[in-house]
Amino acid sequence: MAVDFDDFVLFLVMALWSLRIRIPGEESNERTVTLSRMLFTCMQQPYRIAGARVEFDVQTATPMSLLRTFAYAKASDSRDKVYSTLSLLGRERAQGFGLTPTYAPSNTTAAVFIQAAKACITSSEELEVFSETYGASPDSHFGLPSWVPDWTRTEENTNTKCNLIHKIYGFSATGRPGMASSADVTYSYDGLKVLARGILIGKVSSIGAVDEEPDLHTTDNLNNILFTLRSWKQLSKPKSGTEMRQFCQTVTLEQHPPLDALGWDNPNTFEEWVRSLVQTGRRTGLGRPWYRRRFCQLSHGSTSKMAVLPASAEAGDIVCVFWGANVAFVLKERGKWCYLAGEAYVHGVMHGELIEEEDRAWRESAYFGIA
């Protein structure tokens, strides 16, 4: 018997909140709920699909949202990771971004991935595509620039985990909601380098050891949990009135206490669980150092700030906020150009504090060249 997709997802959500499994280290809290590794693995894909359906329902799909959701599917020709995914935009929109399928040998995988990255920036006027990179180096796969994601890579990307936590918090480093700035970028003649306007936060003056201990004991558990949290975030958007989506909104946004028969408040439990996941071990106002992250101090003139950076960060690296980006980024200076090394959490700048004074922010801004 065929089962409606919405009913299937609704069943998974109800199954989730019917479980009562302890979180390690929370023996005294009987209300705390978590999922086994198996359940997360089983639920991850349906939720990702459901999140994409929400986007399509309101015709707001963007190149970035599509690539993040579908580009990691297998393809015999790596260029099809972009072409097949962005075909969901429709022929006219895809052609408007210069993404007409061309399989000539001269149209390399690198050229297609670069064009896709530009389409992501052009369509949204944001630099969210920077968060999907692996912190590339001059000898990166396919010869890609450091600011272009490699959609063929399958190894774990700790940048993605950091980005998901940022989404939970709702950071907007270049402006508060309704005031955020648009990306200001220009490309080099060969299209391989980008000049992006931003503000220098500081240079890494001292740095701590890499946090080698994964959260929640295993890397896979953390990865699955954060993907599921992102999917819940997508499902909770008030873009449709179906019972399934209303139910998800109820669970995640605490509109009404559901499933009273269980004898405890699910929404509050969910919120407590999220806070414990991303705020455990708070230190000097910062969240717990994420897996493969390290604490550091940034210095700029007479001021200094605390930050959490990727494991590859070194003393002398610079951290800046680009126009059109929600988070800060680490850059490694190599001669006249810089290489994007990953995201950064900088205490005191993640909610637009740097550009509250628009005229002053513009005077202090500069273009950063990224190769």
C-alpha positions in Angstrom: 0.0 0.0 0.0 1.4 3.4 -1.0 1.9 5.9 1.9 1.6 9.7 1.3 5.0 11.3 1.8 3.7 13.9 4.3 2.1 11.1 6.4 5.5 9.3 6.3 7.4 12.3 7.6 4.7 13.0 10.2 5.1 9.4 11.4 8.8 9.9 11.8 8.3 13.1 13.8 5.9 11.4 16.2 8.2 8.5 16.6 11.0 10.8 17.5 9.1 12.5 20.3 7.8 9.1 21.6 11.3 8.0 22.5 12.9 8.7 25.9 16.6 8.0 25.7 19.2 9.5 28.0 21.9 11.9 26.8 25.4 10.8 28.2 26.1 12.9 31.3 22.4 13.8 31.9 21.4 10.9 34.0 19.4 13.0 36.4 17.2 14.6 33.8 14.4 12.2 32.8 12.9 14.7 30.4 16.0 14.9 28.2 15.4 13.3 24.8 17.9 12.2 22.2 17.9 9.7 19.4 20.0 6.7 18.8 22.5 6.8 15.9 20.4 4.5 13.9 17.2 6.6 14.2 19.1 9.7 13.1 20.5 7.9 10.1 17.1 6.7 9.1 15.5 10.1 9.5 18.1 12.3 7.9 17.2 11.8 4.3 13.4 12.2 4.6 13.8 15.4 6.5 16.2 16.8 3.9 13.8 16.0 1.2 10.9 17.5 3.1 12.9 20.6 3.7 13.6 20.9 0.0 9.8 20.4 -0.7 9.1 23.4 1.6 11.4 25.5 -0.5 9.8 24.4 -3.8 6.3 25.0 -2.5 6.8 28.7 -2.4 9.0 28.9 -5.5 12.0 30.3 -3.5 14.6 27.6 -4.5 18.0 29.2 -5.1 21.2 27.7 -6.6 22.7 27.6 -3.2 19.8 25.7 -1.5 19.6 23.2 -4.4 23.3 22.5 -4.5 23.6 22.1 -0.7 20.7 19.6 -0.8 21.3 17.5 -3.9 24.9 18.1 -5.3 26.4 15.3 -3.2 24.4 12.7 -5.1 26.5 10.4 -7.3 27.1 11.2 -10.9 29.3 9.5 -13.6 30.2 13.0 -14.9 31.0 15.4 -12.1 29.6 18.3 -14.1 26.2 16.7 -13.8 26.3 17.4 -10.1 25.7 21.0 -11.0 23.7 20.7 -14.3 21.2 18.1 -13.0 20.7 19.9 -9.7 20.2 23.3 -11.1 17.9 22.1 -13.8 15.3 22.2 -11.0 15.4 26.0 -11.4 13.9 25.7 -14.8 15.6 26.3 -18.2 15.2 30.1 -18.2 16.5 30.7 -14.7 19.4 28.3 -15.2 20.4 29.9 -18.5 20.2 33.3 -16.8 23.1 32.2 -14.6 25.1 31.0 -17.5 24.6 27.3 -16.6 23.6 25.8 -20.0 24.9 22.2 -20.0 28.0 21.9 -22.2 30.1 18.8 -22.2 32.9 19.9 -24.4 36.4 18.9 -23.1 37.3 22.5 -22.7 34.4 23.0 -20.3 36.1 21.4 -17.3 34.6 20.3 -14.0 36.4 23.2 -12.4 34.9 25.7 -14.8 31.4 24.4 -14.1 31.9 24.5 -10.3 33.2 28.1 -10.6 30.2 29.2 -12.6 27.9 27.5 -10.1 29.6 29.4 -7.2 29.1 32.7 -9.1 25.5 31.8 -9.7 25.0 31.3 -5.9 26.4 34.7 -5.2 24.6 36.5 -8.0 21.2 35.0 -7.2 21.2 35.8 -3.5 23.7 38.7 -3.2 25.1 36.7 -0.3 28.4 34.8 0.3 26.9 31.7 1.9 28.7 29.6 -0.7 31.9 30.4 1.1 30.6 28.2 4.0 30.5 25.2 1.8 34.2 25.2 1.0 36.7 22.8 2.6 39.3 25.4 3.3 41.1 24.8 0.0 44.8 25.3 -0.6 46.7 26.3 -3.8 46.9 22.7 -4.8 43.2 21.9 -4.2 41.2 19.2 -6.1 40.5 20.1 -9.8 42.6 23.2 -9.2 39.6 25.0 -7.8 40.0 28.4 -6.1 39.6 28.3 -2.3 36.3 30.2 -2.5 34.6 27.5 -4.7 33.0 24.4 -3.2 34.1 21.0 -4.5 30.9 19.1 -4.8 32.7 15.8 -5.5 34.3 15.5 -2.0 32.8 13.0 0.4 35.0 13.4 3.4 33.7 15.0 6.5 33.5 18.8 6.3 33.8 20.5 9.7 33.0 23.8 8.1 29.5 22.6 7.5 29.0 21.7 11.1 30.1 25.2 12.2 27.7 26.7 9.6 24.8 24.7 10.9 25.4 25.9 14.5 25.5 29.4 13.2 22.1 28.9 11.5 20.6 27.7 14.8 21.8 30.9 16.5 20.6 33.1 13.5 23.9 35.1 13.2 24.0 38.0 10.8 27.5 39.5 11.1 26.9 42.2 8.5 23.6 43.5 9.7 20.6 42.9 11.8 17.5 41.4 10.2 16.2 43.9 7.6 19.5 45.8 7.6 21.9 43.2 6.3 24.3 44.3 3.5 24.5 42.7 0.1 27.7 41.1 -1.2 30.1 43.5 -3.0 32.3 41.4 -5.2 34.2 41.7 -8.5 36.1 38.9 -10.3 39.5 38.8 -11.9 39.8 38.7 -15.7 40.3 35.0 -15.7 37.4 34.5 -13.3 39.5 32.5 -10.8 39.9 35.2 -8.2 37.4 37.3 -6.4 37.6 40.7 -4.7 35.1 40.9 -1.8 34.5 44.0 0.3 34.6 43.5 4.1 36.0 44.7 7.4 39.1 43.4 9.0 38.4 42.1 12.5 42.0 41.3 13.4 45.0 39.1 13.0 45.6 35.8 14.9 48.1 36.8 17.7 47.8 33.7 19.9 46.1 30.4 19.4 45.2 27.3 21.4 45.4 23.6 20.7 43.0 21.8 18.4 40.0 20.3 20.2 40.5 16.7 19.2 37.5 15.3 21.3 34.3 15.2 19.2 31.1 16.4 20.8 28.7 13.6 21.9 31.4 11.0 21.8 31.4 10.2 18.0 31.8 12.3 15.0 29.0 10.5 13.1 26.5 11.2 15.9 27.3 14.9 15.9 27.1 15.1 12.1 23.7 13.3 12.0 22.3 15.4 14.9 23.2 18.7 13.2 21.8 17.7 9.8 18.6 16.8 11.6 18.5 20.1 13.4 18.9 21.9 10.1 16.1 19.9 8.6 13.8 20.8 11.5 14.7 24.4 11.0 13.6 24.1 7.3 10.4 22.4 8.2 9.4 25.0 10.8 9.2 27.8 8.3 5.6 29.1 8.3 5.2 28.7 4.5 2.3 26.2 4.4 -0.8 25.2 6.3 -0.7 21.4 6.0 -1.2 19.5 9.2 2.3 17.9 8.9 4.1 21.3 8.8 1.9 22.8 11.5 2.8 19.8 13.7 6.5 20.3 13.0 6.2 24.0 13.8 4.4 23.1 17.1 7.3 20.8 18.1 10.1 23.1 17.2 8.7 26.5 17.9 6.6 25.8 21.0 3.4 27.1 19.6 1.4 24.6 21.7 2.5 21.7 23.9 1.8 18.6 21.8 1.5 15.0 22.8 0.3 15.7 26.3 -0.3 12.0 26.9 3.5 11.6 27.3 3.4 13.7 30.5 6.0 16.2 29.7 6.6 19.3 27.6 8.2 18.4 24.3 9.0 21.8 23.0 10.8 22.9 26.1 12.7 19.6 26.1 13.7 20.2 22.5 14.9 23.7 23.3 16.9 22.5 26.3 18.5 19.8 24.2 19.6 22.3 21.5 21.1 24.6 24.1 23.0 21.8 25.8 24.3 20.7 22.4 25.8 24.0 21.3 26.5 25.7 24.6 28.1 23.0 26.8 31.2 24.2 28.5 30.8 27.9 27.8 34.0 29.7 28.2 34.4 33.5 28.3 31.0 33.9 26.7 31.8 31.5 23.8 30.2 28.2 23.0 32.1 24.9 23.5 35.1 24.6 21.0 33.7 22.6 18.2 35.3 19.4 16.9 38.5 20.2 15.1 38.3 23.9 16.2 40.6 26.0 18.4 40.3 29.1 20.5 42.4 32.1 19.6 42.9 35.8 20.3 42.6 38.4 17.5 44.5 41.7 17.6 43.8 44.8 15.6 45.4 48.0 16.8 44.8 48.4 20.5 41.8 46.1 20.5 41.6 42.3 20.8 38.8 39.8 20.5 38.3 36.1 21.3 37.4 33.7 18.5 36.9 30.1 17.6 38.7 29.1 14.3 39.1 25.9 12.2 42.0 23.5 13.0 44.0 24.8 10.1 44.2 28.3 11.5 47.7 29.6 12.4 49.2 32.6 14.0 49.3 35.4 11.5 46.1 34.5 9.7 43.5 37.3 9.3 39.8 37.2 10.2 37.3 39.4 8.5 33.6 39.9 7.8 32.5 40.2 4.2 29.5 42.3 3.0 26.7 39.7 2.4 28.1 37.1 4.8 26.4 35.9 8.0 29.6 34.8 9.7 33.2 35.7 9.8 35.9 34.0 7.8 39.6 33.1 8.2 42.0 34.1 5.4 45.6 32.9 4.9 47.8 35.5 3.2 50.0 34.2 0.4 51.7 37.1 -1.4 49.2 39.5 -2.9 46.3 37.1 -2.5 44.6 35.2 0.3 43.1 31.7 0.6 39.8 31.1 2.3 40.5 28.7 5.3 37.0 28.4 6.8 34.5 30.1 9.1 35.1 31.8 12.4 33.1 32.6 15.4 34.2 36.0 16.9 32.8 37.1 20.2 31.0 40.4 20.0 30.6 40.8 16.2 28.2 38.1 15.2 25.1 40.2 15.2 26.1 43.2 13.0 28.0 45.2 15.7 30.8 46.1 13.2 28.5 47.9 10.8 26.0 49.5 13.2 27.6 52.9 12.3 27.2 52.6 8.5 29.4 55.5 7.5 32.2 54.5 9.8 32.0 50.9 8.6 32.2 51.9 5.0 35.3 54.0 5.7 37.0 51.1 7.4 36.1 48.5 4.8 38.4 47.2 2.1 38.5 44.7 -0.7 40.1 41.3 0.1 41.5 39.4 -2.8 40.8 35.6 -2.6 42.4 33.1 -4.9 
